[in-house]
Amino acid sequence: MELITQFTKEMEAFGPIGSQAGLNPEELQRRLAAAREAATNVKLRTWLAQLTKELREVQDYSEAALNARLAEKVEPALAKAIGRENSF
């Protein structure tokens, strides 16, 4: 019980969802809806699977390698899937 209480207090300290990023409720809802849509996008899921395969082949799981591959392959696909032109 104490663990749950502590966790709840820590989560409450973050404030309302999106507040740390300065998002208003409408923008937060738009982004969450876009993320839900992207998560069901077959092309995006295929790109993620290909990325996983490539990382396994080169066996480089460093943060730098992962960030580079995400920026190269996944971010543009995700941006397109949710209708944003800019990268994250």
ROLO-69060 format. One record per residue (C-alpha): x, y, z; residue in three letters. Coordinates in nm, 3 decimals. Layout:
BEGIN
((X Y Z) "Ala")
...
END
This chain:
BEGIN
((0.000 0.000 0.000) "Met")
((0.282 0.239 0.085) "Glu")
((0.442 0.180 -0.256) "Leu")
((0.119 0.271 -0.435) "Ile")
((0.072 0.581 -0.223) "Thr")
((0.427 0.697 -0.297) "Gln")
((0.380 0.632 -0.669) "Phe")
((0.053 0.829 -0.668) "Thr")
((0.221 1.125 -0.499) "Lys")
((0.504 1.120 -0.753) "Glu")
((0.260 1.115 -1.043) "Met")
((0.055 1.398 -0.893) "Glu")
((0.373 1.606 -0.866) "Ala")
((0.399 1.604 -1.247) "Phe")
((0.071 1.791 -1.267) "Gly")
((-0.195 1.745 -1.532) "Pro")
((-0.091 1.546 -1.836) "Ile")
((0.072 1.773 -2.092) "Gly")
((0.140 2.054 -1.847) "Ser")
((0.515 1.983 -1.836) "Gln")
((0.529 2.035 -2.213) "Ala")
((0.309 2.344 -2.195) "Gly")
((0.027 2.186 -2.396) "Leu")
((-0.326 2.310 -2.371) "Asn")
((-0.596 2.042 -2.346) "Pro")
((-0.698 2.075 -2.712) "Glu")
((-0.340 2.030 -2.838) "Glu")
((-0.287 1.738 -2.601) "Leu")
((-0.602 1.567 -2.731) "Gln")
((-0.491 1.627 -3.092) "Arg")
((-0.149 1.476 -3.024) "Arg")
((-0.290 1.177 -2.837) "Leu")
((-0.536 1.108 -3.119) "Ala")
((-0.253 1.134 -3.372) "Ala")
((-0.038 0.897 -3.168) "Ala")
((-0.324 0.646 -3.150) "Arg")
((-0.370 0.670 -3.525) "Glu")
((0.004 0.633 -3.589) "Ala")
((0.021 0.328 -3.364) "Ala")
((-0.228 0.151 -3.588) "Thr")
((-0.055 0.263 -3.910) "Asn")
((0.071 -0.049 -4.088) "Val")
((0.349 0.137 -4.271) "Lys")
((0.486 0.285 -3.951) "Leu")
((0.478 -0.052 -3.778) "Arg")
((0.658 -0.203 -4.078) "Thr")
((0.929 0.065 -4.059) "Trp")
((0.973 -0.006 -3.690) "Leu")
((1.007 -0.377 -3.762) "Ala")
((1.267 -0.304 -4.032) "Gln")
((1.456 -0.081 -3.792) "Leu")
((1.460 -0.359 -3.534) "Thr")
((1.594 -0.603 -3.793) "Lys")
((1.867 -0.360 -3.900) "Glu")
((1.974 -0.295 -3.542) "Leu")
((1.997 -0.667 -3.478) "Arg")
((2.211 -0.715 -3.789) "Glu")
((2.468 -0.450 -3.691) "Val")
((2.433 -0.526 -3.318) "Gln")
((2.470 -0.161 -3.229) "Asp")
((2.214 -0.073 -2.966) "Tyr")
((2.384 0.245 -2.846) "Ser")
((2.171 0.550 -2.782) "Glu")
((2.350 0.739 -3.060) "Ala")
((2.289 0.463 -3.317) "Ala")
((1.927 0.427 -3.215) "Leu")
((1.864 0.802 -3.228) "Asn")
((2.028 0.828 -3.569) "Ala")
((1.820 0.545 -3.715) "Arg")
((1.499 0.679 -3.559) "Leu")
((1.567 1.025 -3.701) "Ala")
((1.643 0.877 -4.041) "Glu")
((1.357 0.629 -4.076) "Lys")
((1.089 0.657 -3.815) "Val")
((1.051 1.028 -3.740) "Glu")
((0.967 1.124 -4.101) "Pro")
((0.721 0.836 -4.126) "Ala")
((0.561 0.925 -3.796) "Leu")
((0.540 1.292 -3.886) "Ala")
((0.373 1.200 -4.215) "Lys")
((0.137 0.957 -4.045) "Ala")
((0.013 1.218 -3.799) "Ile")
((0.013 1.503 -4.046) "Gly")
((0.312 1.703 -3.924) "Arg")
((0.589 1.826 -4.147) "Glu")
((0.841 1.894 -3.873) "Asn")
((1.035 1.626 -3.693) "Ser")
((0.990 1.566 -3.324) "Phe")
END
